[in-house]
Amino acid sequence: MSTQDLRRATSVVTPMPEIQTTTAAKRTDLHPSVPPYLKETYSWAYLSPRALAFFDRPWVVSAILFGNYRRLQRALLDEVEPGLTVLQAACVYGDFSKNLAEFLGPSGKLDVIDVAKLQVANCERKLKGFPHARTLLADAAIPRDAAYDAVTCFFLLHELPDEYKCTVLNALLRSVRVGGKVVFIDYHRPHFANPLKGLMSLVFKTLEPYAKSLWRRDIATFASAPERFEWRKQTYFGGLYQKVVAHCRGPFLSQAAPRQR
Ligand SMILES: C[S@@+](CC[C@H](N)C(=O)[O-])C[C@H]1O[C@@H](n2cnc3c(N)ncnc32)[C@H](O)[C@@H]1O
């Protein structure tokens, strides 16, 4: 990331929310409300049983991602290892969570969180054979106190309004321990000659109004303390998709020195 990006990131993003106490996080986790953007923009995709029945198949997700579902899953799995404790921020249609749980193995742990009850119940069903994996009703905007070796965020950011992108991204960065990483897989600005650029522009305009900011901004620019992380980016499929890895180099101040009462 350039110095200019760093300066922009620290000056324009909304401030990082205060780290929650464990009790506060648990209380909010029990009854998170469905955020307005999800109800207003994405109920057709995530909040109805009919949508779930249609979309929750690997071939459908693969078609939506122009055949890149497996490739992008592999790109994510390349960043984790068996035995790690991992947070998956939001459910994903298809077999993503099952494959992640399988890859981490019984010596690992997987927490999948989602803010929609329907999605949580569905993911619980898919993870039944994996006792080291659990699914929780929780908002990814609540930080989880450096509890994880790795955090994965698969195509969630583009569905969030920019202010919420900042809050969720900063919460995920705070949820990883020093030395751990947060892995984002999401949309990216395609190369100018990518033949899908026009089509994706239209899809975003009609169905995904918050996605285009990932064409304009690096994911790192949504972080309020980007300098605490080593950022690495790789693009795929003519630039349409990206993997961004934020490797945690040092603690947040509130993690290093607990506040005095
Ligand atoms: C990961 S995203 C998109 C994934 C991808 N398009 C797919 O194939 O499923 C979709 C999920 O994010 C969840 N979600 C949206 N906002 C959230 C938030 N703030 N916290 C946790 N989950 C959230 C939705 O309920 C939905 O299940």
The ligand as a Tripos MOL2 file, in Angstrom:
@<TRIPOS>MOLECULE
LIG
   27    29     1     0     0
SMALL
NO_CHARGES

@<TRIPOS>ATOM
      1 C1        -21.1370  -13.6040    2.9860 C.3       1 LIG1
      2 S1        -22.3320  -12.6710    2.2880 S.3       1 LIG1
      3 C2        -22.2930  -13.1480    0.6030 C.3       1 LIG1
      4 C3        -21.7690  -14.5130    0.2650 C.3       1 LIG1
      5 C4        -21.8920  -14.9860   -1.1440 C.3       1 LIG1
      6 N1        -22.5340  -14.0490   -2.0230 N.3       1 LIG1
      7 C5        -22.5830  -16.3150   -1.1720 C.2       1 LIG1
      8 O1        -22.4040  -17.0100   -2.1160 O.co2     1 LIG1
      9 O2        -23.2480  -16.7130   -0.2300 O.co2     1 LIG1
     10 C6        -23.9290  -13.1910    2.6980 C.3       1 LIG1
     11 C7        -24.2250  -13.3850    4.1540 C.3       1 LIG1
     12 O3        -23.8060  -12.2860    4.9260 O.3       1 LIG1
     13 C8        -24.6930  -12.1450    6.0180 C.3       1 LIG1
     14 N2        -24.4630  -10.8250    6.6190 N.ar      1 LIG1
     15 C9        -24.6910   -9.6050    6.1010 C.ar      1 LIG1
     16 N3        -24.3090   -8.6340    6.9510 N.ar      1 LIG1
     17 C10       -23.7940   -9.2620    8.0420 C.ar      1 LIG1
     18 C11       -23.2250   -8.8090    9.2660 C.ar      1 LIG1
     19 N4        -23.1110   -7.5090    9.5260 N.pl3     1 LIG1
     20 N5        -22.8050   -9.7180   10.1500 N.ar      1 LIG1
     21 C12       -22.9130  -11.0580    9.8970 C.ar      1 LIG1
     22 N6        -23.4530  -11.5290    8.7680 N.ar      1 LIG1
     23 C13       -23.8800  -10.6700    7.8340 C.ar      1 LIG1
     24 C14       -26.0520  -12.3670    5.3830 C.3       1 LIG1
     25 O4        -27.0440  -12.7030    6.3300 O.3       1 LIG1
     26 C15       -25.7290  -13.5150    4.4330 C.3       1 LIG1
     27 O5        -25.9740  -14.7700    5.0070 O.3       1 LIG1
@<TRIPOS>BOND
     1     1     2 1
     2     2     3 1
     3     2    10 1
     4     3     4 1
     5     4     5 1
     6     5     6 1
     7     5     7 1
     8     7     8 2
     9     7     9 1
    10    10    11 1
    11    11    12 1
    12    11    26 1
    13    12    13 1
    14    13    14 1
    15    13    24 1
    16    14    15 ar
    17    14    23 ar
    18    15    16 ar
    19    16    17 ar
    20    17    18 ar
    21    17    23 ar
    22    18    19 1
    23    18    20 ar
    24    20    21 ar
    25    21    22 ar
    26    22    23 ar
    27    24    25 1
    28    24    26 1
    29    26    27 1
@<TRIPOS>SUBSTRUCTURE
     1 LIG1         1 GROUP 0 **** ****
